[in-house]
């Protein structure tokens, strides 16, 4: 029997000896690799923080103290130590545990965390709240009070919100620990001057022996305990230690400028040193940064070797090089081949190839991403066009402002970003892009429901926030040909901001054999037509594919005309007028919130034209959170899968009474309307 299966809470972990902890860490790694190989999930980030997480729960009491994650995808070891081992088999599904911290699962998770950079600020807020409530730890007046720890990593320290949090954290007059998990990586290689600074720190030979360095710093603290003037003593000792090394290498006092004592880097995989240092940091009564060096993918050879590929892989299998050899444990797969299960051609791949073609044809096209080159399909473009494509790191606001600057100088910028992360740059979309009348193009991957990543990553409000901007054109791509056509339209759209949304899904071939007409501003595309439809469907993006499938299932029962809306702004007002004046019910379908989406735009268009909108039905995401599961299950929950659409179309068609059909036909004939 292993040790991990007997750990039902951190209290069980604390009963073990320090010598037992490496075995616990090994069992955590094996559990994570085994499950992610079956279901997919965040692999390398979690493997890199196993020892750090074990040490944190060994030293602190997070049933009482506060632990706030900054990069939520590093939480698997934390969940396995806090009573959720039985939920691992259902990872990223509704029956199991979420892939990010989730307060609905456990009181050990304080925030649902899916966007980087927020951990320090929320920790500062809880620190101040505990002070106001008289619950904050103080070594003299309240030694039983709550301590606060925030874990930040995967290069999110360069995020602007993290900098703002650091600036305010330095004003705290209490215990406050920021652990910088420095693995030299983001999702891919980190970018920018701050990332280069940490690279210099890691590479300097003075810091090669982390354990020796850590013990030398600890030696400056008499007795290794917090005395009356421990902060002053430690501060002066650390500054002297930093100054001593500054002549030969980079300064480590960067965080000191924010008012936080800085210690490290120390080895994030050396459990005794981590525990010794955390026990010391636990009792400081001032803000501190503990710089911990880890290896992303630690303990798993293929994840260490390609931590970008194995950041969040799909399900995979380890294939032995020697079929007659003994089975190798999954963590020791040297010499073996790892095969990630493929599921068809993705929109991300299609976008990457379309952008490569576009940049080859038009020297004015430039592109950027914010720490997501692989996830947005720009990896090859960054290599092919190093002077016209950039990865800015985890800073969407800066990226969009930079694109605005490029637009101002005559270029045609494309910003590839997940829909959920675009939210962080809305101010820039408003102020620096739209208000200036600049043509910046947004390519919104992971729009709509995203599957296993769940509520923290759904792209459910991009249309709503962008539709408010004057001059904006908001497009939806239903398949690869329409994605290429949309990007070509955006290349030439110079009136203002434009955006195309597409899901985390594979491209459909349903209409691939048919010619894809160019996008024309505010014009829908007819996919299925009837002389006298019982109902007309106006669908955005890939929902048009599902609507067409539902219409074909109803063939011979209900005449369903299907239109690819193409634009959520501006919508096809002429089509809406034609359908409603003929008495044809309209059903709008979108994988976006019903609030502020395509359906709302159609209703507004009808009202603006003084049309009766009572026959317009809006299908979209409900005004409720949809949690982790497969994308198929989520679409069914939202009533957007094909069976649900079949029922909705049949219901809408039934609302068109037999009484008004003849008069509508006569009216059309009377004004010379064409007969299809």
BELVENQUI-V421529 format. One record per residue. N is the residue number from 0. RES is the residue in three letters. SS is DSSP state (helix for helix, strand for strand, loop for the rest). PHI is phi in whole degrees, -180 to 180 (999 if undefined). Layout:
<<N | RES | SS | PHI> <N | RES | SS | PHI>>
This chain:
<<0 | UNK | loop | 999> <1 | UNK | loop | -80> <2 | UNK | loop | -80> <3 | UNK | helix | -62> <4 | UNK | helix | -67> <5 | UNK | helix | -98> <6 | UNK | loop | -98> <7 | UNK | loop | -103> <8 | UNK | loop | -161> <9 | UNK | helix | -58> <10 | UNK | helix | -61> <11 | UNK | helix | -67> <12 | UNK | helix | -62> <13 | UNK | helix | -66> <14 | UNK | loop | -77> <15 | UNK | loop | -82> <16 | UNK | loop | -81> <17 | UNK | helix | -59> <18 | UNK | helix | -66> <19 | UNK | helix | -81> <20 | UNK | helix | -65> <21 | UNK | helix | -58> <22 | UNK | helix | -68> <23 | UNK | helix | -59> <24 | UNK | helix | -60> <25 | UNK | helix | -64> <26 | UNK | helix | -69> <27 | UNK | helix | -62> <28 | UNK | helix | -60> <29 | UNK | helix | -64> <30 | UNK | helix | -63> <31 | UNK | helix | -67> <32 | UNK | helix | -62> <33 | UNK | helix | -60> <34 | UNK | helix | -71> <35 | UNK | helix | -64> <36 | UNK | helix | -64> <37 | UNK | helix | -89> <38 | UNK | helix | -114> <39 | UNK | loop | 79> <40 | UNK | loop | 146> <41 | UNK | loop | -82> <42 | UNK | loop | -100> <43 | UNK | helix | -58> <44 | UNK | helix | -61> <45 | UNK | helix | -75> <46 | UNK | helix | -63> <47 | UNK | loop | -75> <48 | UNK | loop | -114> <49 | UNK | helix | -62> <50 | UNK | helix | -64> <51 | UNK | helix | -62> <52 | UNK | helix | -68> <53 | UNK | helix | -59> <54 | UNK | helix | -64> <55 | UNK | helix | -61> <56 | UNK | helix | -73> <57 | UNK | helix | -74> <58 | UNK | helix | -93> <59 | UNK | loop | -97> <60 | UNK | loop | -118> <61 | UNK | loop | -83> <62 | UNK | loop | -75> <63 | UNK | loop | -118> <64 | UNK | loop | -74> <65 | UNK | strand | -108> <66 | UNK | strand | -121> <67 | UNK | strand | -117> <68 | UNK | strand | -87> <69 | UNK | loop | -96> <70 | UNK | loop | -100> <71 | UNK | helix | -66> <72 | UNK | helix | -77> <73 | UNK | helix | -105> <74 | UNK | loop | -100> <75 | UNK | helix | -59> <76 | UNK | helix | -60> <77 | UNK | helix | -59> <78 | UNK | helix | -69> <79 | UNK | helix | -69> <80 | UNK | loop | -94> <81 | UNK | loop | -120> <82 | UNK | loop | 86> <83 | UNK | loop | -122> <84 | UNK | helix | -62> <85 | UNK | helix | -68> <86 | UNK | helix | -91> <87 | UNK | helix | -63> <88 | UNK | helix | -63> <89 | UNK | helix | -104> <90 | UNK | loop | -49> <91 | UNK | loop | 67> <92 | UNK | loop | -125> <93 | UNK | loop | -65> <94 | UNK | loop | -84> <95 | UNK | loop | -127> <96 | UNK | loop | -95> <97 | UNK | loop | -69> <98 | UNK | loop | -83> <99 | UNK | loop | -132> <100 | UNK | loop | -53> <101 | UNK | loop | -145> <102 | UNK | loop | -58> <103 | UNK | loop | -66> <104 | UNK | loop | -84> <105 | UNK | loop | -160> <106 | UNK | loop | -69> <107 | UNK | loop | -74> <108 | UNK | loop | -101> <109 | UNK | loop | -92> <110 | UNK | loop | -137> <111 | UNK | loop | -76> <112 | UNK | loop | -122> <113 | UNK | loop | -133> <114 | UNK | loop | -114> <115 | UNK | loop | -71> <116 | UNK | loop | 98> <117 | UNK | loop | -94> <118 | UNK | helix | -62> <119 | UNK | helix | -66> <120 | UNK | helix | -66> <121 | UNK | helix | -67> <122 | UNK | helix | -67> <123 | UNK | helix | -61> <124 | UNK | helix | -61> <125 | UNK | helix | -69> <126 | UNK | helix | -62> <127 | UNK | helix | -68> <128 | UNK | helix | -62> <129 | UNK | helix | -65> <130 | UNK | helix | -62> <131 | UNK | helix | -65> <132 | UNK | loop | -85> <133 | UNK | loop | 71> <134 | UNK | loop | -109> <135 | UNK | strand | -76> <136 | UNK | loop | -63> <137 | UNK | strand | -143> <138 | UNK | loop | -62> <139 | UNK | loop | -108> <140 | UNK | loop | -96> <141 | UNK | strand | -152> <142 | UNK | loop | -65> <143 | UNK | loop | -95> <144 | UNK | loop | -74> <145 | UNK | strand | -83> <146 | UNK | loop | -96> <147 | UNK | strand | -127> <148 | UNK | strand | -131> <149 | UNK | strand | -125> <150 | UNK | strand | -107> <151 | UNK | strand | -121> <152 | UNK | strand | -171> <153 | UNK | loop | 53> <154 | UNK | loop | 68> <155 | UNK | helix | -75> <156 | UNK | helix | -62> <157 | UNK | helix | -82> <158 | UNK | loop | -67> <159 | UNK | helix | -60> <160 | UNK | helix | -65> <161 | UNK | helix | -63> <162 | UNK | helix | -64> <163 | UNK | helix | -63> <164 | UNK | helix | -64> <165 | UNK | helix | -60> <166 | UNK | helix | -60> <167 | UNK | helix | -84> <168 | UNK | helix | -61> <169 | UNK | loop | -65> <170 | UNK | loop | -91> <171 | UNK | loop | -69> <172 | UNK | loop | -115> <173 | UNK | loop | -163> <174 | UNK | loop | -62> <175 | UNK | strand | -165> <176 | UNK | strand | -114> <177 | UNK | strand | -104> <178 | UNK | strand | -103> <179 | UNK | strand | -91> <180 | UNK | strand | -83> <181 | UNK | strand | -99> <182 | UNK | loop | -106> <183 | UNK | loop | 70> <184 | UNK | loop | -138> <185 | UNK | loop | -107> <186 | UNK | loop | -71> <187 | UNK | loop | -121> <188 | UNK | loop | -68> <189 | UNK | loop | -68> <190 | UNK | loop | -123> <191 | UNK | loop | 105> <192 | UNK | helix | -66> <193 | UNK | helix | -65> <194 | UNK | helix | -62> <195 | UNK | helix | -67> <196 | UNK | helix | -61> <197 | UNK | helix | -67> <198 | UNK | helix | -60> <199 | UNK | helix | -65> <200 | UNK | helix | -62> <201 | UNK | helix | -66> <202 | UNK | helix | -83> <203 | UNK | loop | -65> <204 | UNK | helix | -62> <205 | UNK | helix | -62> <206 | UNK | helix | -110> <207 | UNK | loop | -68> <208 | UNK | loop | -98> <209 | UNK | helix | -64> <210 | UNK | helix | -66> <211 | UNK | helix | -63> <212 | UNK | helix | -62> <213 | UNK | helix | -61> <214 | UNK | helix | -68> <215 | UNK | helix | -66> <216 | UNK | helix | -66> <217 | UNK | helix | -59> <218 | UNK | loop | -65> <219 | UNK | loop | -77> <220 | UNK | loop | -106> <221 | UNK | helix | -55> <222 | UNK | helix | 74> <223 | UNK | helix | 64> <224 | UNK | loop | -129> <225 | UNK | loop | -86> <226 | UNK | loop | -98> <227 | UNK | loop | -57> <228 | UNK | loop | -115> <229 | UNK | helix | -63> <230 | UNK | helix | -62> <231 | UNK | helix | -62> <232 | UNK | helix | -62> <233 | UNK | helix | -65> <234 | UNK | helix | -61> <235 | UNK | helix | -67> <236 | UNK | helix | -63> <237 | UNK | helix | -66> <238 | UNK | helix | -64> <239 | UNK | helix | -65> <240 | UNK | helix | -63> <241 | UNK | helix | -66> <242 | UNK | helix | -63> <243 | UNK | helix | -58> <244 | UNK | helix | -96> <245 | UNK | helix | -65> <246 | UNK | loop | -66> <247 | UNK | loop | -106> <248 | UNK | loop | -160> <249 | UNK | loop | -70> <250 | UNK | loop | -71> <251 | UNK | loop | -99> <252 | UNK | loop | -91> <253 | UNK | helix | -58> <254 | UNK | helix | -71> <255 | UNK | helix | -60> <256 | UNK | helix | -67> <257 | UNK | helix | -90> <258 | UNK | loop | 88> <259 | UNK | loop | -113> <260 | UNK | strand | -62> <261 | UNK | strand | -121> <262 | UNK | strand | -130> <263 | UNK | strand | 124> <264 | UNK | strand | -78> <265 | UNK | strand | -120> <266 | UNK | strand | -75> <267 | UNK | loop | -77> <268 | UNK | loop | -117> <269 | UNK | loop | -99> <270 | UNK | helix | -60> <271 | UNK | helix | -58> <272 | UNK | helix | -68> <273 | UNK | helix | -59> <274 | UNK | helix | -65> <275 | UNK | helix | -62> <276 | UNK | helix | -73> <277 | UNK | helix | -65> <278 | UNK | helix | -63> <279 | UNK | helix | -73> <280 | UNK | helix | -66> <281 | UNK | loop | -56> <282 | UNK | loop | -108> <283 | UNK | loop | -70> <284 | UNK | loop | -107> <285 | UNK | loop | -141> <286 | UNK | strand | -63> <287 | UNK | strand | -142> <288 | UNK | strand | -112> <289 | UNK | strand | -106> <290 | UNK | strand | -89> <291 | UNK | strand | -114> <292 | UNK | strand | -96> <293 | UNK | loop | -128> <294 | UNK | loop | -114> <295 | UNK | loop | -68> <296 | UNK | loop | 86> <297 | UNK | loop | -48> <298 | UNK | loop | 88> <299 | UNK | loop | -128> <300 | UNK | helix | -57> <301 | UNK | helix | -74> <302 | UNK | helix | -73> <303 | UNK | helix | -66> <304 | UNK | helix | -71> <305 | UNK | loop | -146> <306 | UNK | loop | -72> <307 | UNK | loop | -73> <308 | UNK | loop | -61> <309 | UNK | loop | -102> <310 | UNK | loop | -63> <311 | UNK | loop | -145> <312 | UNK | loop | -78> <313 | UNK | loop | -72> <314 | UNK | loop | -55> <315 | UNK | strand | -145> <316 | UNK | strand | -135> <317 | UNK | strand | -102> <318 | UNK | strand | -104> <319 | UNK | loop | -69> <320 | UNK | loop | -69> <321 | UNK | loop | -109> <322 | UNK | loop | -62> <323 | UNK | loop | -93> <324 | UNK | loop | -79> <325 | UNK | loop | -71> <326 | UNK | loop | -63> <327 | UNK | loop | -103> <328 | UNK | loop | -58> <329 | UNK | helix | -60> <330 | UNK | helix | -81> <331 | UNK | helix | -121> <332 | UNK | loop | -94> <333 | UNK | loop | -57> <334 | UNK | loop | 82> <335 | UNK | loop | -103> <336 | UNK | strand | -109> <337 | UNK | strand | -104> <338 | UNK | strand | -111> <339 | UNK | strand | -88> <340 | UNK | loop | -64> <341 | UNK | loop | -98> <342 | UNK | loop | -129> <343 | UNK | loop | 108> <344 | UNK | loop | -85> <345 | UNK | strand | -90> <346 | UNK | helix | -60> <347 | UNK | helix | -60> <348 | UNK | helix | -65> <349 | UNK | helix | -62> <350 | UNK | helix | -64> <351 | UNK | helix | -58> <352 | UNK | helix | -70> <353 | UNK | helix | -64> <354 | UNK | helix | -69> <355 | UNK | helix | -60> <356 | UNK | helix | -65> <357 | UNK | helix | -64> <358 | UNK | helix | -71> <359 | UNK | helix | -72> <360 | UNK | helix | -90> <361 | UNK | loop | -133> <362 | UNK | loop | -70> <363 | UNK | loop | -84> <364 | UNK | strand | -80> <365 | UNK | strand | -126> <366 | UNK | strand | -145> <367 | UNK | strand | -151> <368 | UNK | strand | -142> <369 | UNK | loop | -110> <370 | UNK | loop | 70> <371 | UNK | loop | -129> <372 | UNK | helix | -64> <373 | UNK | helix | -75> <374 | UNK | helix | -66> <375 | UNK | helix | -105> <376 | UNK | loop | 87> <377 | UNK | loop | -100> <378 | UNK | helix | -56> <379 | UNK | helix | -68> <380 | UNK | helix | -67> <381 | UNK | helix | -61> <382 | UNK | helix | -76> <383 | UNK | helix | -77> <384 | UNK | loop | -127> <385 | UNK | loop | -64> <386 | UNK | loop | -93> <387 | UNK | loop | -127> <388 | UNK | strand | -143> <389 | UNK | strand | -140> <390 | UNK | strand | -109> <391 | UNK | loop | -87> <392 | UNK | loop | 85> <393 | UNK | loop | -78> <394 | UNK | loop | -158> <395 | UNK | helix | -63> <396 | UNK | helix | -63> <397 | UNK | helix | -61> <398 | UNK | helix | -58> <399 | UNK | helix | -70> <400 | UNK | helix | -64> <401 | UNK | helix | -63> <402 | UNK | helix | -64> <403 | UNK | helix | -63> <404 | UNK | helix | -63> <405 | UNK | helix | -65> <406 | UNK | helix | -62> <407 | UNK | helix | -66> <408 | UNK | loop | -97> <409 | UNK | loop | 100> <410 | UNK | loop | -93> <411 | UNK | strand | -113> <412 | UNK | strand | -84> <413 | UNK | strand | -120> <414 | UNK | strand | -109> <415 | UNK | strand | -91> <416 | UNK | strand | -151> <417 | UNK | strand | -64> <418 | UNK | helix | -55> <419 | UNK | helix | -65> <420 | UNK | helix | -88> <421 | UNK | helix | -59> <422 | UNK | helix | -53> <423 | UNK | helix | -73> <424 | UNK | helix | -117> <425 | UNK | helix | -64> <426 | UNK | helix | -59> <427 | UNK | helix | -72> <428 | UNK | helix | -60> <429 | UNK | helix | -74> <430 | UNK | helix | -78> <431 | UNK | helix | -89> <432 | UNK | helix | -107> <433 | UNK | helix | -65> <434 | UNK | loop | -61> <435 | UNK | loop | -87> <436 | UNK | loop | 70> <437 | UNK | loop | -90> <438 | UNK | loop | -96> <439 | UNK | loop | -111> <440 | UNK | strand | -111> <441 | UNK | strand | -106> <442 | UNK | strand | -113> <443 | UNK | strand | -98> <444 | UNK | strand | -73> <445 | UNK | loop | 58> <446 | UNK | loop | -72> <447 | UNK | strand | 81> <448 | UNK | loop | -84> <449 | UNK | loop | -111> <450 | UNK | helix | 84> <451 | UNK | helix | -60> <452 | UNK | helix | -69> <453 | UNK | helix | 74> <454 | UNK | helix | -60> <455 | UNK | helix | -67> <456 | UNK | loop | -120> <457 | UNK | loop | -61> <458 | UNK | strand | -98> <459 | UNK | loop | -105> <460 | UNK | loop | -134> <461 | UNK | helix | -65> <462 | UNK | helix | -64> <463 | UNK | helix | -61> <464 | UNK | helix | -79> <465 | UNK | helix | -81> <466 | UNK | loop | -67> <467 | UNK | loop | -76> <468 | UNK | loop | -87> <469 | UNK | loop | -58> <470 | UNK | loop | 81> <471 | UNK | loop | -75> <472 | UNK | strand | -117> <473 | UNK | strand | -119> <474 | UNK | strand | -113> <475 | UNK | strand | -128> <476 | UNK | loop | -104> <477 | UNK | loop | -97> <478 | UNK | loop | -158> <479 | UNK | helix | -66> <480 | UNK | helix | -60> <481 | UNK | helix | -72> <482 | UNK | helix | -64> <483 | UNK | helix | -64> <484 | UNK | helix | -66> <485 | UNK | helix | -66> <486 | UNK | helix | -65> <487 | UNK | helix | -66> <488 | UNK | helix | -60> <489 | UNK | helix | -64> <490 | UNK | helix | -57> <491 | UNK | helix | -95> <492 | UNK | loop | -85> <493 | UNK | loop | -108> <494 | UNK | loop | -71> <495 | UNK | loop | 179> <496 | UNK | loop | -65> <497 | UNK | strand | -136> <498 | UNK | strand | -149> <499 | UNK | strand | -123> <500 | UNK | strand | -113> <501 | UNK | loop | -154> <502 | UNK | loop | -91> <503 | UNK | loop | -84> <504 | UNK | loop | -160> <505 | UNK | strand | -89> <506 | UNK | loop | -75> <507 | UNK | loop | -90> <508 | UNK | loop | -107> <509 | UNK | loop | -58> <510 | UNK | loop | -114> <511 | UNK | loop | -64> <512 | UNK | loop | -81> <513 | UNK | loop | -95> <514 | UNK | loop | -60> <515 | UNK | loop | -101> <516 | UNK | loop | -69> <517 | UNK | loop | -62> <518 | UNK | loop | -74> <519 | UNK | loop | -120> <520 | UNK | loop | -50> <521 | UNK | loop | 74> <522 | UNK | loop | -118> <523 | UNK | loop | -84> <524 | UNK | strand | -117> <525 | UNK | strand | -76> <526 | UNK | strand | -105> <527 | UNK | strand | -133> <528 | UNK | loop | -122> <529 | UNK | loop | -142> <530 | UNK | loop | -58> <531 | UNK | loop | -132> <532 | UNK | loop | -69> <533 | UNK | loop | -79> <534 | UNK | strand | -156> <535 | UNK | strand | -118> <536 | UNK | strand | -111> <537 | UNK | strand | -115> <538 | UNK | strand | -121> <539 | UNK | loop | -105> <540 | UNK | loop | 65> <541 | UNK | loop | -67> <542 | UNK | helix | -64> <543 | UNK | helix | -66> <544 | UNK | helix | -66> <545 | UNK | helix | -65> <546 | UNK | helix | -64> <547 | UNK | helix | -66> <548 | UNK | helix | -64> <549 | UNK | helix | -64> <550 | UNK | helix | -63> <551 | UNK | helix | -69> <552 | UNK | helix | -66> <553 | UNK | loop | -91> <554 | UNK | loop | -57> <555 | UNK | loop | 91> <556 | UNK | loop | -111> <557 | UNK | loop | -134> <558 | UNK | loop | -87> <559 | UNK | strand | -111> <560 | UNK | strand | -88> <561 | UNK | strand | -121> <562 | UNK | strand | -124> <563 | UNK | strand | -80> <564 | UNK | loop | -60> <565 | UNK | loop | 68> <566 | UNK | strand | -123> <567 | UNK | strand | -91> <568 | UNK | strand | -156> <569 | UNK | loop | -79> <570 | UNK | loop | -82> <571 | UNK | loop | -82> <572 | UNK | helix | -63> <573 | UNK | helix | -66> <574 | UNK | helix | -65> <575 | UNK | helix | -60> <576 | UNK | helix | -64> <577 | UNK | helix | -60> <578 | UNK | helix | -67> <579 | UNK | helix | -71> <580 | UNK | helix | -70> <581 | UNK | loop | -87> <582 | UNK | loop | 79> <583 | UNK | loop | -86> <584 | UNK | strand | -63> <585 | UNK | strand | -115> <586 | UNK | strand | -117> <587 | UNK | strand | -96> <588 | UNK | strand | -134> <589 | UNK | strand | -156> <590 | UNK | strand | -94> <591 | UNK | strand | -146> <592 | UNK | strand | -55> <593 | UNK | loop | -61> <594 | UNK | loop | -81> <595 | UNK | loop | 82> <596 | UNK | loop | -98> <597 | UNK | helix | -58> <598 | UNK | helix | -58> <599 | UNK | helix | -62> <600 | UNK | helix | -65> <601 | UNK | helix | -66> <602 | UNK | helix | -62> <603 | UNK | helix | -65> <604 | UNK | helix | -64> <605 | UNK | helix | -63> <606 | UNK | helix | -65> <607 | UNK | helix | -64> <608 | UNK | loop | -99> <609 | UNK | loop | 58> <610 | UNK | loop | -100> <611 | UNK | loop | -76> <612 | UNK | helix | -95> <613 | UNK | helix | -67> <614 | UNK | helix | -94> <615 | UNK | strand | -96> <616 | UNK | strand | -108> <617 | UNK | strand | -111> <618 | UNK | strand | -111> <619 | UNK | strand | -174> <620 | UNK | strand | -75> <621 | UNK | loop | -71> <622 | UNK | loop | -81> <623 | UNK | loop | -160> <624 | UNK | loop | -79> <625 | UNK | loop | -112> <626 | UNK | loop | -93> <627 | UNK | loop | -59> <628 | UNK | loop | 179> <629 | UNK | loop | -66> <630 | UNK | helix | -62> <631 | UNK | helix | -62> <632 | UNK | helix | -66> <633 | UNK | helix | -66> <634 | UNK | helix | -64> <635 | UNK | helix | -66> <636 | UNK | helix | -61> <637 | UNK | loop | -82> <638 | UNK | loop | 75> <639 | UNK | loop | -117> <640 | UNK | loop | -79> <641 | UNK | helix | -60> <642 | UNK | helix | -58> <643 | UNK | helix | -67> <644 | UNK | helix | -67> <645 | UNK | helix | -57> <646 | UNK | helix | -64> <647 | UNK | helix | -66> <648 | UNK | helix | -67> <649 | UNK | helix | -64> <650 | UNK | helix | -66> <651 | UNK | helix | -65> <652 | UNK | helix | -65> <653 | UNK | helix | -66> <654 | UNK | loop | -73> <655 | UNK | loop | -86> <656 | UNK | loop | -69> <657 | UNK | helix | -68> <658 | UNK | helix | -67> <659 | UNK | helix | -92> <660 | UNK | helix | -64> <661 | UNK | helix | -61> <662 | UNK | helix | -64> <663 | UNK | helix | -65> <664 | UNK | helix | -63> <665 | UNK | helix | -61> <666 | UNK | helix | -61> <667 | UNK | helix | -63> <668 | UNK | helix | -67> <669 | UNK | helix | -66> <670 | UNK | loop | -102> <671 | UNK | loop | 75> <672 | UNK | loop | -66> <673 | UNK | loop | -66> <674 | UNK | loop | -104> <675 | UNK | loop | -72>>
